[in-house]
Amino acid sequence: MYEFVSGPLVWIAFAAFVGGAAYKLVTAAVLARKEKTVLPTMDLGYGLRSLLHWLVPFANRNTRMRPVMTLVSFAFHLCLLATPVFLMGHAVLWERAWGVSWWSLPPAAADIMTLIVVFGGVFFILRRLANPEVRNVTDWTDYALVLLVISPFVTGFIACRQWFEPRTMLILHILCGAAWLIAIPFTRLSHMIWFVFTRAYMGSEFGAVRNARDW
């Protein structure tokens, strides 16, 4: 089982992620060409201006109105993306597979960032339960996606400390990571792919068409 999940399954997951993302992007580009107002509205300057304001914490009014949510969300997403890439164990695997190496996080920093992701996920679940505005538009899939996202971090944290049976936890960690990668293009997790394009379009529409700010 370990040989399968650490070899063929990893390649299957990456292929599904890359292939699914490419399919979604091509499909969206075709639809955008058919819709006469999308591509003509896109403006590089206004798009980049909007991206900058929404990528900087508290640079827009919406984030200033919800300071706790903003801090948790930015910390969660930063650690969610950076930890898997710069984790020492993952960097070693990339070097073995491709001969490519890069800087990796100190173990203590990786642990802290992992816990930020886990506690951030718990925060989002509790927010959906406690906030009526969010709860009214929530179904079981929203909770399932949050649990899926934090599952590689939970299992990886446990495996690193060799709690329970180490090989079993490592297999679960790889399975969760593979499921996460495969799910990205085909679920609402795809917002990590679409964010740049949707924000650039909204910034272009507000700036070039409405002559207003979108932040």
Phi, psi and omega in degrees: 000316180298317180299324180288311185289330180273353179241268184303319183296323178298316179294322177298316181296315179295321179296318179295320179295308182294314180295317179295318179296317179298317179299315180296319181293317179295316178300317179295322179295320178296316179295323180294325178292328178286326180276112192292347184259352187281294185296320177298335181280333185299129180227125185299315183296308180294325179296314179293324178298317179294315178303317181299315183291331181268349176266348179259124181303135176066017177275350178234159187297321183301318180287329178290333179285338182230071187299319181294312178301321180296312181297314180295316184295315181293317179296317180300309184291323178298312180290326179299321182274321187281323185299310180297326183287318188255008175295135185302315181298321179290320179298322178295319178297319178296320180295321179292321184281321188239350184075019181249131181231153176209175182298143179236158182288145169299147182307319182295318179294320178297320178297314181297316181293324175298315180293327176298318178297314182296311181291329174297318177298318177297320178300316181295322178295313180296324178296319179294330179281325188265330184269114183301323181297322180278321182300326183292340180246021182250138170231186187296334181293330178295318177293320181297321180293320178297315179297322178297318182295318184274348184299319177296330180286320178295310182292324177294320178297317179293316181297322181298326180269000177057039171282150184059211180271114190303315183294322178296316180294325178294320177297316178297322178299314180293319178299316179295318178296320179295317179298322178297312180299315182295325184285337188305308184287342191249005179228185178292351173295347180294353177299339176291338175272319188276342188308312183300317185285316181293319179293321178296321179293315180297319177296322179292318180295314180293318185282311186276329184260310184268350182055045180220166177270147179255019179230000000 
